[in-house]
Amino acid sequence: MHAFDVLGDPVRRRILELLASGERAAGDVGAVVQAEFGITQSAVSQHLKVLRSNGFVEVTAAGTRRLYSVAPDPLQEIDAWLDHFRRFWEPHLDALATELARGRRSREASDDRPQL
């Protein structure tokens, strides 16, 4: 399965978002995803299996619990592929950063003026 096929599913993207902050138990992931998407634990398990079999997550056993974490390699491959397209949005983000800094300096300058 191609990486974008894996990440094309909103449930799998959400699972990766949850795991981005660190290792989590399958039950914790399942509870959040079930509540947000209204799917069964079995469906969550299937999504975790797809992520695991495609190398996006790693699982370790801790007693009876299964702890999931993000595996960085597939995400680095996607980042490398996206590198071909960064030129389309980076200048816009740079311009936005400049405007934000300009606005911040303007507000700070007006805050420093004495009030009459």
C-alpha positions in Angstrom: 0.0 0.0 0.0 1.4 3.4 -0.9 2.0 5.8 2.0 -0.6 8.3 0.8 -3.2 5.5 0.6 -2.4 4.7 4.2 -2.6 8.4 5.3 -5.6 9.1 3.0 -7.9 7.7 5.7 -8.9 10.3 8.4 -9.0 7.7 11.2 -5.4 6.6 10.5 -4.3 10.2 10.3 -5.9 10.9 13.7 -4.2 7.9 15.2 -0.9 9.2 14.0 -1.7 12.6 15.5 -2.5 11.0 18.8 0.8 9.0 18.7 2.8 12.0 17.7 2.9 13.2 21.3 4.3 9.9 22.5 3.7 6.2 23.1 0.1 5.3 23.9 -1.8 2.1 24.8 -4.0 0.6 22.2 -7.0 1.1 24.5 -6.3 4.8 25.0 -6.0 5.3 21.2 -9.2 3.2 20.7 -11.2 5.2 23.2 -10.4 8.5 21.6 -10.9 7.3 18.0 -14.1 5.5 18.9 -15.6 8.6 20.5 -14.5 10.9 17.7 -15.4 8.7 14.7 -18.2 6.5 16.2 -16.5 3.3 15.1 -16.0 0.0 16.9 -12.9 -1.2 18.8 -12.5 -3.8 16.1 -12.4 -1.1 13.4 -9.8 0.8 15.4 -7.8 -2.4 15.6 -7.9 -2.8 11.9 -6.7 0.7 11.3 -3.8 0.1 13.8 -3.0 -3.1 11.9 -2.8 -1.2 8.6 -0.5 1.4 10.1 1.6 -1.3 11.7 1.9 -3.5 8.5 2.9 -0.4 6.5 5.5 0.6 8.9 3.9 3.8 10.3 3.6 2.6 13.9 5.6 0.2 16.1 4.0 -1.8 18.8 5.6 -3.2 22.0 4.0 -5.5 24.5 3.9 -4.4 28.1 2.2 -7.2 29.9 -1.3 -7.5 28.5 -1.2 -4.0 27.0 0.0 -3.1 23.5 1.9 0.2 23.3 1.9 2.0 20.0 4.4 4.7 18.8 5.1 6.5 15.6 7.8 4.9 13.3 9.6 7.8 11.7 10.9 6.2 8.5 7.7 6.3 6.3 7.1 9.9 7.4 10.6 10.9 6.4 10.0 9.3 3.0 6.8 11.4 2.7 8.7 14.5 3.8 11.3 13.8 1.1 8.7 13.4 -1.5 7.0 16.7 -0.4 10.3 18.5 -0.7 9.7 18.7 -4.5 6.6 20.9 -3.8 7.8 23.1 -0.9 8.6 25.9 -3.3 4.9 26.4 -3.8 4.1 27.2 -0.2 7.3 28.2 1.6 7.5 31.7 0.0 3.9 32.3 1.2 4.7 31.2 4.7 7.8 33.3 4.7 5.8 36.3 3.6 3.2 35.6 6.4 6.0 35.4 9.0 7.3 38.8 7.8 3.8 40.3 8.0 3.3 38.9 11.5 6.6 40.3 12.6 5.8 43.7 11.1 2.4 43.7 12.9 4.0 42.7 16.2 6.6 45.5 15.9 3.9 48.0 15.0 1.8 47.0 18.1 4.9 47.1 20.3 5.7 50.6 19.0 2.2 51.9 19.6 2.3 50.4 23.2 5.5 52.3 23.9 4.0 55.6 22.9 2.8 57.7 25.9 -0.9 57.9 26.2 -2.5 61.3 26.1 
